[in-house]
Amino acid sequence: GHEQLLKMMEERMMDVEQKLRLVKRLLQDKVHQLKEQLSKNTKADVMVKDLYVENAQLLKALEVTEQRQKTAERKNYLLEEKIANLNRIVKNLASPSFSP
């Protein structure tokens, strides 16, 4: 009985060791998987920050462009007014010379 008990305990120990090796391998796989995910997340974080900076630069460029467009529209309006005034002046200057 004593040897049989010893043999049973050895078998249980071997079984436990085998299960522990399996658990260790599974944990190592999980650690590897988590390290890869961390690496991907870090790269994605850098990309998000780069996009945030680029977006801020594009918004500033858009603001400058819109301001330039407003300035150009104001200048265009003033030029159209000057042209209209010059046309009136030319018309007024030309009118007396055609009258009898």
NORCORZI-V958339 format. One record per backbone hydrogen bond with DSSP energy under -0.5 kcal/mol. CO is the residue of the C=O (numbers start at 0). NH is the residue of the N-H. E is the energy in kcal/mol with one decimal. If there is no record, write none. Layout:
# NORCORZI-V958339
[[CO	NH	E] [CO	NH	E]]
This chain:
# NORCORZI-V958339
[[0	4	-2.2] [1	5	-2.2] [2	6	-2.8] [3	7	-2.5] [4	8	-2.3] [5	9	-2.2] [6	10	-2.4] [7	11	-2.4] [8	12	-2.5] [9	13	-2.6] [10	14	-2.5] [11	15	-2.8] [12	16	-3.0] [13	17	-2.5] [14	18	-2.4] [15	19	-2.5] [16	20	-2.5] [17	21	-2.2] [18	22	-2.7] [19	23	-2.9] [20	24	-2.5] [21	25	-2.5] [22	26	-2.7] [23	27	-2.4] [24	28	-2.4] [25	29	-2.3] [26	30	-2.6] [27	31	-2.5] [28	32	-2.6] [29	33	-2.7] [30	34	-2.4] [31	35	-2.3] [32	36	-2.3] [33	37	-2.5] [34	38	-2.2] [35	39	-2.5] [36	40	-2.8] [37	41	-2.5] [38	42	-2.3] [39	43	-2.6] [40	44	-2.4] [41	45	-2.2] [42	46	-2.3] [43	47	-2.6] [44	48	-2.3] [45	49	-2.6] [46	50	-2.7] [47	51	-2.3] [48	52	-2.3] [49	53	-2.7] [50	54	-2.8] [51	55	-2.1] [52	56	-2.2] [53	57	-2.5] [54	58	-2.5] [55	59	-2.0] [56	60	-2.5] [57	61	-2.5] [58	62	-2.3] [59	63	-2.4] [60	64	-2.5] [61	65	-2.8] [62	66	-2.1] [63	67	-2.4] [64	68	-2.4] [65	69	-2.3] [66	70	-2.3] [67	71	-2.7] [68	72	-2.5] [69	73	-2.3] [70	74	-2.5] [71	75	-2.6] [72	76	-2.4] [73	77	-2.4] [74	78	-2.5] [75	79	-2.5] [76	80	-2.1] [77	81	-2.4] [78	82	-2.6] [79	83	-2.4] [80	84	-2.5] [81	85	-2.9] [82	86	-2.6] [83	87	-1.9] [84	88	-2.5] [85	89	-2.9] [86	90	-2.4] [87	91	-2.9] [88	92	-2.7] [89	93	-2.4] [90	94	-1.9] [91	95	-0.9] [92	96	-0.6] [93	97	-0.9] [94	97	-1.0] [94	98	-1.0]]
